[in-house]
Amino acid sequence: MPRNRNAENPVRAAMYRKWYARAWWVGLHAYGYVVLGVQGALSPHALPIYEFVVYLIVAVATTSCYVCLQLSSPGQLVKRPMLTPVQAITPLSNSNTLSHMAIQEGDDAELLGDGEHSRSSVNLHFCHECHVFQPLRTYIGNRSFVKNIVTIVACICSKDCARCTRQYDHHCDCVGTCVGGNNRRLFLLFLILQTGEAAIMIDVTSQAFSERDDVKEWLQTNALYIVLWFCLLCVLLMVLPLLCYQIYLISTNQTSWEHARRHSITYLQHLPDKRSPFDRGILQNWVDIITNGDRNNWVHSSVPNPMTVPPDTLVVMTMCIVLGVIMLIAWICAPIFEAKRRAEELEPMQEASFQDPTDYKHLPFGSLGDEKAEVALTVVIPAYNEEHRIRVTIEDTVAFFEAKKESNSSFSYEIIIVDDCSSDRTVNIVMQAVKKYSVTRIRLLQLQHNHGKGGAIRKGVMRARGERVLFADADNATKIQDYDKLATAMDEVATSHGVVVCGSRAHLEEQAIAKRNALRNLLMHGFHMIVSTLCIENVRDTQCGFKLFDRTAARVLFAPLHIERWAFDVELLYLAASRDVKIKEVAVQWQEVPGSKLSVVSATITMLREIILIRFCYSVGIWKNTDGGFRLANRPAGL
């Protein structure tokens, strides 16, 4: 029976494997970028310019790193002719006159004929792909511990040794070369870049899918994207574990050979613990790898260190840290991707109209995009599970503005209650009020998905018909009568660029500090300091839920709004400062109302993330103060 030629020639088989891996890597990248480029999914026309530039930089960096690895070497022994394998010959372990080593058939050996190495045998693994020997980090015979240390130091310090490869690790088919001391940093950088590139291309490919009503038609239309998506997912699933493993090896100053074959390595098998003898601590190990320092100092003690972390525990810790960092980055960047998704989605048809409970007809909302206002004031009140408080708020608001309307016949108003997917009786209570006061006074906007306070207010404001727009909290913490103070202040500072008047509780701060607990006071002062440093100065109370906008300010501030949770007020004021919109602060009366849904610690952490993102995204151009024009161009879709 004829034998496989590749089995007889492992070097040739290894060469084929190496070129197959290279062809697969190049082919996948060519296929991916051609498909995404030709179809237009990866182009400056389909993506924001900053995203396209980032993707391009990552792609070029990954490709350059891959090419450099192809040309790199970890550092190796001088190539020497291999001995012909011999049958079942093993070296004499105690011989001091052995001039060469011969091992069992199928392995390779090297002639050793100098000094220290001529007195001992050194097991070498031959890499068929790279055609070089892969020795262990150093060789230690069956001698005393002191002699072993002397051997290590002599080998490390000898400039002419050229035999011991420092941290010679393994052959990686992904890059087609061996990984070791000289190119390990480059290999780690490649894994990081490849992980990022795969994640980016998966995101771009996911956005390129076309929607079809029929499954078969969808499969045919997106066949190229489906193949690419699964290939990229496979790449990510291969590279990410390898990245985690390399981080662990670097953190413990080990090679993959030392980690996997500890019991068969002479200088490791008799050590009293499982710790790497070269491990100098996670911090020092990383300093050495970054600065290209010496990572081969034998620091193992014969007395086990009780503070040493077990290797298995360290593996778990390393993987947890890596996954934790990835999750942290995803959490930090979540508002960016969420804002991008919202910019691309159409308004649901159900949000384009409101219901008149008298005849159950659906009537279209107004639009902030309309140049001409239809009423003097629009009041927007966001509501989420407010069944116990919304009725009183509506009654007080209607009573106040009805009295104002009677005293001033030219005054008109509307109230838009925005239900943010409440799970209680909020909608029923609001509809009862709509039926009682009519849709000319109160309108209910029911959101199809929970958006948070900022998102609910933005949705309501974009449907405002008023010359001025006021938003107020559903808990009635700020009395509606303070509207007169805000309106008077707006009349005093009116400009063509727009005006926003903020209700302020700053004058109540000393009294509030005396009543609040220490944690709330600490978080409040820290929040104010961060806001004033990063985003907006000269506004003492950015979070008061009682603000008045003229129509010009509402159009330029709410259309580009990206943050929908607790820090949306900060973004509004940041946008106002960047668009020369006049900001005025007016003291209002405020009282604590039971039933607050704010978790102080979690809300503070979330707001800190959003404040940092506001400054960062607007500074680097990810977000622009001119975004959101599409929200003003037309009325809500579906009508």
Secondary structure by P-SEA (a helix, b strand, c coil): cccccccccaaaaaaaaaaaaaaaaaaaaaaaaaaaaaacccccccccaaaaaaaaaaaaaaaaaaaaaaacccccccccccccccccccccccccccccccccccbbbbbbcccccccbbbbbbbccccccccccccccccccaaaaaaaaaaaaaccccccccccbbbbbcccccccccccaaaaaaaaaaaaaaaaaaaaaaaaabbbbccaaaaaaaaaaaaaaaaaaaaaaaaaaaaaaaaaaaaaacccccccccccccccccccccccccccccaaaaaaaaaacccccccccccccccccccaaaaaaaaaaaaaaaaaaaaaaaaaaaaaaaaaacccccccccccccccbbbbbbbbcccccccccbbbbbbbccccccaaaaaaaaaaaaaaaaaacccccbbbbbbbcccccaaaaaaaaaaaacccccbbbbbbcccccaaaaaaaaaaaccccbbbbbbccccccccaaaaaaaaaaacccccbbbbbbccccaaaaaaacccaaaaaaaaaaaaaaaaccccccccccccbbbbcaaaaaaccccccccccaaaaaaaaaaaaaccbbbbbbbbbbbbccccccaaaaaaaaaaaaaaaaaaaaaccccccccccccccccccc
